[in-house]
Amino acid sequence: MRIVKFSYKKKMYWGVLKGKFIRILKSSPFGALRFAKNTILRSKVKLLAPASPTKIVLVGLNYKDHARELNMKIPKEPIIFLKPPTALISHKQKIIYPRGVRQLDYEAELALIIKKRTKGLLPQEVKNYILGYTCFNDVTARDLQKRDIQWTRAKSFDTFAPCGPWIETDISPDNIKVASYLNGKLKQNSSTENFIFPVYELVSFISKIMTLYAGDVISTGTPSGIGPMKAGDVIEVEIEGIGRLKNTVRAFV
């Protein structure tokens, strides 16, 4: 099932995408799904980022191939950091290249959306608290990341969290392909089989640190092949079983 968040005639809705049509939901999908009588053509709506996060939690260095690429040791525990909700944008929205940034990188990632409030989960409990999965781009000002001791500034500019185009509820996160394309050229090509810390272990670890709320986003790290973007570039994140998240880079004006 593909769950979408969208705007239509200046109002926001949630719905379920089936082919060319969206079945509108009476409320958010974070409880029992209740359908309205209405359906609408997908072509008539604007897709929004399929989340309503109090926070966006990300994981650094979670692919074995990426660790080898950076010549770094495999971490013993997940390395986590945050992006603010103000960084969130949707499929086809513009990524803004900030003034003063000299290197802006893409990072293709599998993300998950939390279904309901939770804290202190065991790995075997996690599945019941995930609504589904989506594509994510951990946009990073790489020169600022190298300059700063911590990563907050480099990761937190507005538009640095493209997410979408929808939530897929019917896939397993354990062995799916993750890829990125810059101007149509394949740049990243890996699988979650290369995870250092699998999804359920990650969510359990994070939930023991902070309370997770419905709509929160957890992104699970990027594989090897990260690289820079420039104004005018088109970056796409493709995840097997979900689809493609597409964004264009625009210079700050």
N, C-alpha and C positions, 0 to 999 in steps of 0.2 A: 504494500500500500504506500502510495506517495502522498504525503501531507504537505500542503502548500500554505503559505501565508501571502496574502495579496491585497492590493488596493483596487477599488472599483468605485468610480464616481466620488473620489475623495474620502471613501470610508475603507477601513481595514477589516479583513475577514480571514478566517481559516477555512480550509476546505480539503477535499480529497480529489486528487487528479486521476481521471480515468480517460485515457485517450485524449480527445480534443476538448473534453468537458471537465468542469470542476463541480463536484457536489459540495455545496456550502454547508459548513458546520454552524450550529447555533451558538457555540462557544469555543473556547480554545481546546486543543486536543490533549490537554494535560489531565483530563479525567475521562469519564465515559464519553465516547463519541456520540453526539446527538446531531442528526442531520436535519437541516431545514428542507423544505420542499423544493427550494430553488436550485437550479443548475445554471452554469454560465460557461460560455466559450472561453477557453484558455487565452485565445488571441485577443480577448477584450479586456484583459486585466494586466496589471503590472505586478510581477512577482517581487516579494519582499524577502529579506533574510528570514529563514524559517526558525526563528528563535525569539525569546524575550528574556535575555539573560540579566541576572544581577551581576554576573561576572563571566569572563571568558578565561578558562584555565588552559594553558598549553604545556606541552612537554618538550623539553630540549633533548637532543641526542638519544632518540629512541629507535633508530635503525642501525643494524650492524654495518651496513654498507656506508652509511653516513659517517659513522665513527671511524671507519677505515679511511674514508675520503679526507677527513680532518686530522687523521693520525692521532686520534684521542683514545684513551682507555675506555673500556666499557664501564659505565657507571654502576655502582652497587645498588643505588636507589634511584628512582625517577627524579629528574631535574625538572621542577615546575616553575612557571612564571605566569603572570596575568596580563591580559589586555583589558582596557576599559570597554564597556558597552558602546561608548561613543565612537569606537573604531569600526563598528559593524556596518557593512554594506551588503547589498544583495547582488545576485546575478545581473550582469550587464550595467551595473553602476560603475562610475569612474573611480579608479585609484588615483589619488592626487599625489604627485611628486613634490614633496615639500621644498621650499626654498632653503638653501644651505646644505641640503643633503647631496652627497657626491656619489653614493652607490645605493640604489634601491633594489633589493632582491626579492624574488618570488620563492615560496616554499610550499609545495603541494602537500596537503595533509587530509587524512580521514578524521572527521569530527563526529561527535555524538551529542545528542540533545537529552538532557535529563528530564524524566517524566514526572517525578514527584519529589517532594522534600525528603531529604535523607541525611543521615550522619552515621559514620562508623560502620560501613558495610564490610562484610566478608566477601571475598571474590565470588563465591557461589551465589550470593544474593544480588549481585550487581545487575544481572540481566533484567530483573523485574523493575528496575529503576531507569532503564534506558528507553526513551520513546522511539529512537531510530538514529540513522546515520546520514551524514551529509558531507559535501565537499567544502574544504576550507583552504584559504591561502594566507599563510602567516607572513604577510608583507613586512619587510625588515629594512631599516636604514642601516646597512652593514657598517658604514664608516663610523656612525655614532655608537653602534654596538661595540666596536673595537676600541673606541675612545673611552667609553664609560665603563665603570667597574660593574655595574648592574645593567640590566637590559630594558628597563622601563621606557626610557625616552625613545630608544630605537624601535620599539615594538608598538607604541601607543598612539601614534598620530591618527587623526581622523582618517577613515577609509582604509586603515591597515588590517582590517579583518573581513575580507570578502568571504561570504558564506552562502551556500545554496547549491542548486536552485530549489531543492525541496528536501524533505526528510523521507528517507526510505526505511520502512519498518521491517522489511522481510529479507534481510541479509545477515549473514554471520560475519563478524569482523576479523576472523582468524586467518584467512588466506585469500585476500582480494588484491587486485592490482591497483597501484597508485601511480599516476603519471601526470606530467605537466607538459604543455606545449607553448612555446613562445613564438608568436607569429607563424603558427602552424608547424613548427619544428619540434620534434620530441626532445625534451631536455631531462626529464626525470622518468624513470621506468623501474619500478620495484614492486614489492608485495608486502602486505602486513605479516607475511610469514617471516620477514626479516626483523620484526619487532624484537627489541630487547625486553621490554615489559609489555605483555599482552593487555588488551583493553580492560578486561575485568580486574586484573591486578592493578592497573593504573587507577581506575575509578575507586577501587577499595582504598588504595593509598591516599588519594586526594580527599576522600570522604572522611578519613580519620584526622584530617587537618582542618577542614572547613565544612560547614553545612552547605549542602547542595540544594538548590531550589529548582522547581519546575521551570524549564526554559533556559537553564544555564547551559553553556557550551563547554565541552572539553575536547580539545584537539590533540592528536596523539603523536605528533612529531613528523618530521619530513625525511625522505630518503636522500640518497646522494644525487648530485646533479643540480644543486641550487645555483643561481646565477643572477646577474643584474638585468634590470629593465630600464628602458628610457621612455620619455614622453612619446606617445603614439603607438607604443607596443600593445599587442593583444596577448594576454596571458590566460591560459585555460588549465584548469585542474580537472582531471578525469579520474573517476573512481569506478571500478568495475561494480556493476549492479546498482549504481546510483545515477551517473550521468556526468555532464560537464558543467563546471562553473566558469563563466567567461567574463573577463573584465578588461577594459582598456585603460592605459595609463595616460593621465593628463597632467601637463605642467601646471604648477600653481599660478593662478592669475589673481 
